Amino acid sequence: MRALIQRVATSEVRVGDTVIGAIGPGMTVLIGVGDTDTADDALLIARKIATLRIFADDEGKINRSIHDVGGAILLISQFTLYADCRKGRRPSFVHAALPDVAEPLVARVVAALQEEGLQVETGRFGAEMHVTIVNAGPLTIWLDSADLRSGAS
């Protein structure tokens, strides 16, 4: 499972003309599910997201988690995080999980974050979405559950 985390001042997601999720300060998380990912990957990514210290403390050091700052999360499924661009000019998505596998795992990440007491807004799985992100910093972090399992993160 892969997550691209952006610290944001605000963020929203629209389907058509309708805002379906919006947050103030916090994180926008674009999440992709790979074809070998399991519920364990979902929990591993959720725990890491909930505990990452990417917000500034009173001295300006990046030392606080989303819990510490009372921030919210906008989480959006994005299978294109599994794009393989090694050959040719058109990305291959053969290692992205099929929707019937990916959707429940994305839902598991959302549930795990909510179980942590976090406010989580979401996009709509499989929909054409327009995302507005006001990146704070900017600060962007890449997570991969395979790296987390191996201790390489």
FIKEGU-167535 format. One record per residue: residue in three letters; z, x, y of N, C-alpha, C in turn. Coordinates in steps of 0.2 Angstrom, whole numbers, plus 5000, padded with zeros to 4 digits. Example, Ala and Ser with C-alpha at 12.3 -4.5 7.8 and 13.67 -1.06 7.14 Angstrom:
ALA503950664972503950624978503950664984/SER503550644989503650684995503950645000/
END
This chain:
MET500050044994500050005000500050045006/ARG499650035011499650065017499850025023/ALA500150055028500350025034500250075040/LEU499950045045499850075051500250045056/ILE500750075059501250045063501150075070/GLN501150025074501150045082501750015085/ARG502050055089502650035093502249995099/VAL502449935101502149895106502649865111/ALA502349855117502749825122502649745121/THR501949725119501849655117501249665112/SER501149605108500649605104500549525102/GLU499849515101499749445098499149445094/VAL499049395090498549385085498249315086/ARG497649305087497249245088496749225082/VAL496749165080496249145076495849095080/GLY495249105082494849065086495149065093/ASP495349015096495649015103496449005102/THR496649005096497348985095497749045094/VAL498349055097498749115096499249095090/ILE499149135084499549115079500149155077/GLY500249215081500849255081500849295087/ALA501449305090501549345096502249375096/ILE502249435099502949465099502949505106/GLY503549515108503749555114503849625111/PRO504249665114504349735111504549735104/GLY504249785100504349795093503749835090/MET503549815084503049845081502449795079/THR501849825079501249785076501149825070/VAL501149795064500949825058500349805054/LEU499849845054499249825050499349845043/ILE499349805038499549825031498949805026/GLY498849855022498249855017498549865010/VAL498349825005498549824998497949854994/GLY498149904990497749944986497749904979/ASP497249924975497149894969497649914963/THR498049964965498549974960499249964962/ASP499349934968499949914971500349864968/THR501049864968501449824965501949794970/ALA502349754967502949724971503449784973/ASP503449834969503849894971503549924977/ASP502949934978502649964984502749924990/ALA502749854989502949804995503649824997/LEU504049824993504749834995504849904998/LEU504549954995504650024998504350025005/ILE503749995006503449995013503949955018/ALA504149895015504549855020505249895022/ARG505549925017506149965018506050015023/LYS505450055023505350105027505150085034/ILE504750025035504649995041505349975045/ALA505749945041506349925044506849975046/THR506750035043507250085045506950145049/LEU506250145050505950195054506350205061/ARG506450265063506750275070506250295074/ILE505950245078505350265082505450235089/PHE506050215091506150185097506650235101/ALA506550245107506950285111507750265112/ASP508150315112508850295113508950305121/ASP509650305123509750305130509550375133/GLU509450425129509250495132508550505131/GLY508150455129507450455128507250485122/LYS507650505117507450535111507250475106/ILE506750485102506550435097507050435091/ASN507550395092508150395088508350325085/ARG508050275087508250205086507750165081/SER508050125077507550085073507450015076/ILE507049975073506849905076507549865076/HIS507949875071508649845071509049855077/ASP509049925079509449945084509249915091/VAL508549905092508249885098508149805099/GLY508249775093508149705093507449685093/GLY507049725091506249715091506049665086/ALA505449645087505049605082504449635079/ILE504249605074503649635070503049585070/LEU502449605072501849565070501549605065/LEU501449575059501149605053500549565051/ILE500049605051499349575050499049615044/SER498749575039498449605033497749635035/GLN497649695033496949725034496749765029/PHE496349735024496049775019495649835020/THR495449835027494949895028495349965029/LEU496049955028496450015028496250055022/TYR495950025017495750055011495050075011/ALA494750085017494050105017493950175015/ASP493450185010493250255008492650275011/CYS492650325016492050345019491850415017/ARG491950435011491750505009491050505008/LYS490750455006490050455004489650405008/GLY489050425011488650385014488950365021/ARG488650315024488850295031489150225031/ARG489150185025489450125025490150135021/PRO490650105024491350115020491350075013/SER491650105008491750065002492450035002/PHE492549984999493249954999493449934992/VAL493149974987493249964980493949974978/HIS494350004982495050014980495549974984/ALA495249924988495649874991495849824986/ALA496449794986496549744981496149674982/LEU496049644977495749574978496249524981/PRO495949484985496349434989496949404984/ASP496849384978497349344974497849394972/VAL497749464973498249514971498649534978/ALA498249544983498449564990498849514993/GLU498649454993499049404997499749394996/PRO499949394989500649384987501049454989/LEU500749504989501049574990501249574998/VAL500749555002500849555009501449505011/ALA501449445007501949395008502649425006/ARG502649465001503249504999503549555004/VAL503049585007503249635013503649585018/VAL503249535020503549495026504249465024/ALA504349445018504949415015505449465015/ALA505349525013505849585013506049605020/LEU505549605025505749615032506249555034/GLN506049495033506449445035507149445032/GLU507149465026507849475022508249525026/GLU507949575029508249625033508549595040/GLY508349535041508549495047508149505053/LEU507549535052507049545057506549485058/GLN506349475064505949425066505249455065/VAL504849415061504149435058503649375060/GLU503149395064502649355065502049375061/THR501549335059501049365055500349335057/GLY499849365055499149345056499049295050/ARG498449275049498249225044497749265039/PHE498049275033497749315027496949285027/GLY496549335027495849325026495449295032/ALA495749285037495449245043495149305047/GLU494649285051494349325057494849325062/MET495149375064495749375069495549425075/HIS495849405081495749445086496449465088/VAL496649535088497249565089497349595096/THR497749575100497949615106498549655106/ILE498449715107499049765106499149805112/VAL499749805115499949845121500349895118/ASN500049955116500450005112500850045117/ALA501550055115502050085119502050155117/GLY501950195122501950275120501350305122/PRO500850305119500750265112501150305107/LEU501350265102501650295096501350255090/THR501050285085500650255080500850305074/ILE501150265068501350295062500950275056/TRP500750315052500350295046500850305040/LEU500950255036501250255029500850235023/ASP500950275018500650255012501150255006/SER501250205002501750204997501650254992/ALA501050274991501050334986501350394989/ASP501250414995501650464998502350454998/LEU502650394999503350384999503650394993/ARG503250374987503550384980503550454979/SER503050494981503050564979503550604983/GLY503750574989504250614993503850654998/ALA503150644999502750685003502750655010/SER503050605012503050575019503450615024/
END
